[in-house]
């Protein structure tokens, strides 16, 4: 695998993992009814996902422009990691919304 793509692949894994972990921190904050902190953490999670998505777009664009981007098990893992993080982050956003509604109804 070429060195220049290896760094991008690890960036996908890193930013995806960060986004996922931060989203779970946001859910924990919502469980504690600290919605301001939950909202702040969701924005931070989205920022990490945006960084990962920019890297993913860079790789896709390189391939579309004729560069050979080798598909390795590590590349597949990175893509899987990113897509899982994106899915979980969106689900956690929805869960936070539900916690907010339940708290409002209770008060």
Residue, then its C-alpha position, 0 to 999 in steps of 0.5 A: x500500500x502506498x504511504x500517502x494513502x495509508x495516512x488517509x486511511x488511518x485518518x478515516x479510522x481516527x476521525x471516525x473513532x473520535x466521532x463515535x466516542x464523542x457521540x456516546x459522551x453526548x448521549x451520557x450527558x443527555x442521560x444526565x439531563x445536561x443537554x447543553x453539554x450533549x449539544x456541544x458534544x454532538x457538534x464536536x462529533x459532527x466536526x470529526x465526521x466532517x474531517x473523515x468525510x473530507x478525507x474520504x472525498x479526497x480518496x474518491x476524487x483521486x480514484x476518479x481522476x485516474x490515480x490507482x487507489x489500492x483496495x486493501x483490507x485496511x481500506x475496507x476496515x476504515x470505510x466500515x469504521x466510518x460508516x458505522x460511526x456515521x450511523x451511530x452518531x445519527x442514532x444518538x442524535x435521535x436518542x438525545x432528542x427523545x430524552x429531551x422530549x421525555x424530560x420536558x413532558x416530565x417537568 
